[in-house]
Amino acid sequence: MARAGSGPTPDGPIPDDPTGSAPIPDDPTGGAPGTVPTPPAPPAPVTADDVDLAVRLAVDALRGAPGAEAWDGRAGALEWDCWETAEHLSDDLFAYAAQLGPRRPPLTGEVPFLWESRRPGGPANAVHADRTAGPEGVLQVLEASGALLVAMVRTSPAEVRAYHAYGISDPEGFAAMGVVETLVHAYDLTQGLGLPWSPPADLCSRALARLFPDVPGDTAPWPTLLWATGRGELPGRSRRTSWRWYAGPRPS
């Protein structure tokens, strides 16, 4: 998964009103006819605590891996093995934290760390774990990278903006990206390692509301997140073969 991503869906046109003024619908909650219904509450923001929870749950799940040799197997449908995927996830979290780090965060590109692959077709990372440290070592690298993003989201002012390949984003946006990266790559890893993985619905829901405003709102959040990222099916909808998320700040 890319270290950056967006894809806002434009609003559809508002139909013309041939009468010149459309009637205001009655409020089904009991308000007087002709009054404006109370608008729904805005979705809850994605926070540093959400990043911390996602990483903690993922690490706890991955500690159940059957043995060191299992990390050499493919991570679900990815072309990478489980070790490489864990490094890639760590690198994602590190990179998002790094974008928020400079006193003047970059608006035209990524902080220029050197990203390189260890083999043809492998992920290009700035973060690599020492294989001699074994699975516990790579999970420690994952925890440390997650903690960097948690700290940067928690301490960065809300008005900070930094570059992402899918659009200039804010601390909440980078938090949501970190949550999605963690949840879906944990899915890839647990698929490869033969482990159960089912993150909390409310965590998935907050991340979906922030990054995927175009997805269905009447389906279960976790299957919807898998569908949104090309990893699952939703009834009545074709499987996604390409996708982007919306990286920009929430509309004010």
N, C-alpha and C positions, 0 to 999 in steps of 0.2 A: 504494500500500500504506500502511496506517495506520502512524503512528509508534508504535502500541501494539498488543499482541495476545496472547490466550491462549485456551485451551479444553481444560482437563483432561478426560480421559476417565475416568469412575469405574471402579473395579475391578469385575468381575463377582462375583456371589455364589459362595461356596465350597459345593459340593454337600454335603449331609449324608452321613455315613457310616453306613449302616444297621447295620453290625456293631459300631459303637462305637469302633473303632480301625482305621484303614486300614494295610495292610502297607507298609513302606518298600521301594521298589523296589531291585533290585540295581543296583550301580554298574557301568555298562557299560565304565568305564575300567579295571576290574580290582580295585576295592576289594572287601572281603569282603562277602558277602551280608548284607543287613540294616543296612549302614552308610549314613549320610547322604552323598549325593554332594557334592563340593565345589561351592559356588555359583559361577556365572559371575562374572568380574571386572566391576565397574561400568564403564559407558562412559567413555571419556576425556573430560575437561572441554573446553569451548570456551574458548580463551584469547585474550589480546590479540594474540599472534602469529598466530592464525587470522584475526582481523580484518585485520591488516596484510597477510597473504597474499592474502585475498580481494580487498581493494582494489587491491593491486599487480597481481594478475592481470587484474582488470577494466580498469584503466587501460591496461595494456600491450595488451590486446585492442582497446580502443576507439581507440587511437592508429592503428589500421589503417584507420580510416574513410576513404572515398574522397574526401571534400572537405567544405568548410564547408556547402555547400548540402544535403548529405545529412542534416544534423542538423535540418532543417525537416520531414522526413518522419516519419510515425507510428512510434512505438516498438512494434513487434510488434502485439499485439492491444489495446494500450492506446489510450485516446482522446487521449493526450498526444503531442506530438512528441518527438523524441529529445533535443533541448536541454532541454525541460521535465522529461523523465524523469531526465536526469542531474542537474538541479538538485534534483529531488525526492529522489533517492538521497542527494545531498550533505546535504540538509536532514534526512533520516532519521538519518544518522550523527551530524550535529551535535546533533540533538535528544536522541539517546540519551546522548551525552556530557554534555549540559547537565543531564539528570536526575540524573546522579551528581555534579555539580559543587558544589552548595551544601554548606556545613558540615552543615546538617540537610536532607538531600534531601527533596523534597515527597512525601507519601504519599497526597494526595487530588487531585492534578491535575498538569498539566505546568508547568514553569517558564514564567512568562507572557511569553515572547517574542511579538511580533506576527507571526502567520502570515497572509499574504494572497496572493491569486491575482493574476496580471498580466492575466488575461482570463477571461471567463465559462467555466467548465468546466475551467480550468487548475488545477494543483496549488496548494494553499495552503502557501506556504513562508515561513520566516524567512530562508532563504539563497537568494540570487539571484546568478547570475554575470553579469558585464558582457559583453554580446554583442559589443562591439567587440574583446574579447580573443580571440574565435574559439574553435574547438574546444579548442585547447591550454589556453586560459584556463579553460573549464568543467571540463576534466580536472584542472587544478591546484586548483580549488575542491573537487573530489571528493577528491583526495589529502589536502588540508588538513583537510577534515571527517573523513575516515577517521583521520587522525593524532590528532585530538582524542579520538576514541573509543578508539583504541589506548591513549593516555596515561591516560585516565580509568579504563579497565578495569585497566590494569597497576598503577595506584597506589591504587585504592580497596580498602579492606579487604573481605574476603569477606562480612563480616556487614552491610555497608551494604545498605539497602533503599530503593527509590525507586518512585514511581508509574509504572505503565504502564496503558493503557486495558484490557488483558486480564488485569491482575493485578499486584500488587506484585512487583517483580523485584529481582534481585541483579546484581552486576557480570558474572558469567558469563552470566546471562540476557540482559543488554544486549549482550554480545559476540556471543552466538548470534543475536540479532535483527539485529545489524549484518551478520553473515555472510550470513544468509538474504536480507536486503534487497539486499545487494550481488550475490549470485549470481543471484537471479531477475530483478532489474532489469538486470543486465548481459545476461541472456538477452533481455529485452525490447529492449534497445538494439541488441544484435548482430543480432537478427531484423530490426530496422528498418534497420540500416546494412549488412546483407548480409555479416556477418563470422562466422567460426567461434567457438564458445564451448562449452567442455566442461571444467568445473572438476574438481579432483581428487576422486576418490570418497571418500577418507578425510575430507576437509574437509566434504563433504556429509553423510557419515555421522554425524560428531560433531554437526553442527547439527540433523540430524533427531532424534537421540537426545535432545537437550536440549529441543527445542521441539515435536516431533511424536511423542510416545510412543505414539500410537495407530496409526501408519502401518505398513504391512507391513515385516517385517524380512528377508524373503527375496527382495527385488527389488533391482536395481541402485540405488545411492544417488541418482545425479543424476536419472534418470527419476522416481524416487520423490519427490524434492523438487519437481520440476516438477508432478507429480500432486498433491502435498499442497497446493500453492499455486494450484491451478486452472489450470495451464498445460500439462498434458500428459495422456496416457492411460497406464493400466496394464492389462495383460491381465486380464480377468475382473472389472474394477471400473469403475463408472460415473465419468465425469468430474466432478470437484468444481465446483459452481457457487457455493459459499460455503465459507469455511474460517476457522479461527482457530488460533493456536498457543497453547501452554501457556507463559505468561510467568513463573509462580511459580518459586521456588527448587526445586532437586531435593529430593525427600523425603529426610529424614535417616535 
